[in-house]
Amino acid sequence: MNIMLKKLSNILRSSSYKGKEESKKMYKSIKELPVKVWFEFNEGIFENIIVKGKFENTEIMSKYLELVQEYYNSFGTSNEYQAFVKKKLEYAKKLCTYLKNQDGTSKMWMEICKVELEDLTPKENKNNSLDDYIVSIENYYKFQINSESLSTYKFYTYLKNMQKNG
């Protein structure tokens, strides 16, 4: 959680690009987003969705929300995970408010939300790393995959089919 807090804080405090317009690109879909970046994303490393150039913080967060929504539309989620994501978003908003205002009240509400988020954080998958999932997929399907190039969409499709087929 502290890593996510630091990364989000760094993004929000960084200065925005104001120079001449340069070529810039972000991943547009989970169908092209490498699963390794998705896992990093969910650890709070938001800037890795940038392929090239610089973006406003609001553009990065907006793209994050779009990608998460695309994931939910494609694969669904449990009620527990929905509550976790909702609380994570609420925490991000409270963190932004605190970073903007730098006052005691904002900090208090952010800290309360942080404790609530920690209570909702899924515990059962903390021991499973991306590499653990990759090995399981490789064993099941009998071919090698690369987390650097495997799309998030394809990764979760493999997992979904593994669960469906036993």
C-alpha positions in Angstrom: 0.0 0.0 0.0 2.9 2.4 0.8 4.3 1.8 -2.7 1.0 2.8 -4.3 0.7 5.8 -2.0 4.2 7.0 -2.9 3.8 6.4 -6.7 0.4 8.2 -6.8 1.8 11.0 -4.7 4.8 11.4 -7.1 2.5 11.5 -10.1 0.2 14.1 -8.6 3.1 16.3 -7.5 5.0 16.1 -10.8 4.8 19.1 -13.0 2.7 18.8 -16.2 4.2 19.1 -19.6 3.7 22.6 -21.0 6.1 22.7 -24.0 5.5 22.2 -27.6 3.2 19.3 -28.5 5.1 16.1 -29.0 4.1 12.7 -30.2 2.6 10.8 -27.3 0.8 7.5 -26.8 -0.8 5.5 -24.0 -2.1 2.0 -24.1 -5.7 2.2 -25.2 -7.1 -1.2 -24.3 -6.4 -4.2 -22.2 -6.2 -6.1 -25.5 -2.8 -4.3 -26.1 -1.8 -3.6 -22.5 0.9 -6.1 -21.5 -0.2 -8.1 -18.4 3.1 -7.2 -16.7 2.1 -3.5 -16.9 -1.4 -4.4 -15.7 0.0 -6.1 -12.5 2.3 -3.1 -12.0 -0.7 -0.8 -12.5 -2.5 -2.6 -9.7 0.5 -2.1 -7.5 0.3 1.7 -8.0 2.8 2.2 -10.8 0.5 4.2 -13.0 3.0 5.8 -15.3 3.8 2.5 -17.1 0.7 2.8 -19.2 2.5 5.6 -21.1 4.2 4.3 -24.2 5.6 7.6 -25.4 5.5 11.2 -24.4 4.1 13.0 -21.3 0.6 13.3 -20.1 -1.3 15.3 -17.5 -2.0 13.4 -14.3 -5.7 13.6 -15.0 -5.2 11.9 -18.4 -3.3 9.0 -16.7 -6.0 8.5 -14.0 -8.7 8.7 -16.6 -7.1 6.1 -18.8 -6.6 3.9 -15.7 -10.3 4.1 -15.0 -11.1 3.3 -18.6 -8.9 0.2 -18.6 -10.4 -1.0 -15.3 -13.9 -0.6 -16.7 -12.9 -2.5 -19.9 -11.6 -5.3 -17.7 -14.9 -5.4 -15.7 -16.9 -5.3 -18.9 -14.9 -8.2 -20.3 -14.4 -10.5 -17.2 -16.7 -9.2 -14.5 -15.8 -9.3 -10.8 -17.0 -10.4 -7.3 -18.9 -8.2 -4.9 -15.9 -8.2 -2.6 -13.6 -7.0 -5.3 -16.0 -4.4 -6.4 -16.1 -3.0 -2.8 -12.3 -3.1 -2.7 -12.0 -1.1 -6.0 -14.6 1.4 -4.9 -12.7 2.0 -1.7 -9.4 2.2 -3.6 -10.9 4.9 -5.8 -12.3 6.7 -2.7 -8.8 6.5 -1.2 -7.2 8.0 -4.3 -9.7 10.9 -4.2 -9.0 11.5 -0.6 -5.3 11.4 -1.2 -5.7 13.9 -4.0 -7.7 16.2 -1.7 -5.0 15.9 1.0 -2.1 16.6 -1.4 -4.0 19.6 -2.7 -5.1 21.1 0.7 -2.3 19.8 3.0 -4.6 20.2 6.0 -5.3 18.0 9.1 -8.9 17.3 8.2 -8.1 16.0 4.7 -5.3 13.9 6.2 -7.6 12.4 8.8 -10.2 11.4 6.2 -7.5 10.0 4.0 -6.0 7.9 6.9 -9.5 6.6 7.8 -10.1 5.6 4.2 -6.6 3.9 4.1 -7.5 1.7 7.1 -10.8 0.8 5.5 -9.0 0.0 2.3 -6.5 -2.3 4.0 -9.4 -4.2 5.6 -10.9 -4.8 2.2 -7.6 -5.7 0.4 -7.9 -9.2 -0.9 -5.6 -11.4 1.2 -5.8 -14.8 -0.6 -3.9 -13.8 -3.7 -1.1 -12.0 -2.0 1.2 -15.0 -2.4 0.4 -15.4 -6.1 2.7 -13.4 -8.3 2.3 -12.8 -12.0 5.0 -15.4 -12.5 3.0 -18.0 -10.5 0.0 -17.4 -12.8 2.2 -17.5 -15.9 3.6 -20.9 -14.9 0.1 -22.3 -14.2 -1.0 -21.1 -17.7 2.0 -22.6 -19.3 1.6 -25.9 -17.6 -2.1 -26.1 -18.5 -1.8 -25.1 -22.1 1.7 -26.6 -22.7 3.3 -23.6 -24.3 5.5 -20.8 -23.2 4.2 -17.2 -22.8 6.0 -13.9 -22.2 4.5 -11.5 -19.6 6.2 -8.6 -21.5 4.1 -9.2 -24.6 1.1 -11.1 -23.4 -2.0 -8.8 -23.4 -4.0 -8.4 -20.2 -7.1 -9.5 -22.2 -5.5 -12.7 -23.4 -4.1 -13.4 -19.9 -7.4 -13.2 -18.2 -9.1 -15.1 -21.1 -6.6 -18.0 -20.5 -7.4 -17.9 -16.7 -11.1 -17.8 -17.3 -11.0 -20.8 -19.6 -8.8 -22.7 -17.2 -11.3 -22.2 -14.4 -14.2 -23.1 -16.7 -12.6 -26.3 -18.0 -11.3 -27.4 -14.6 
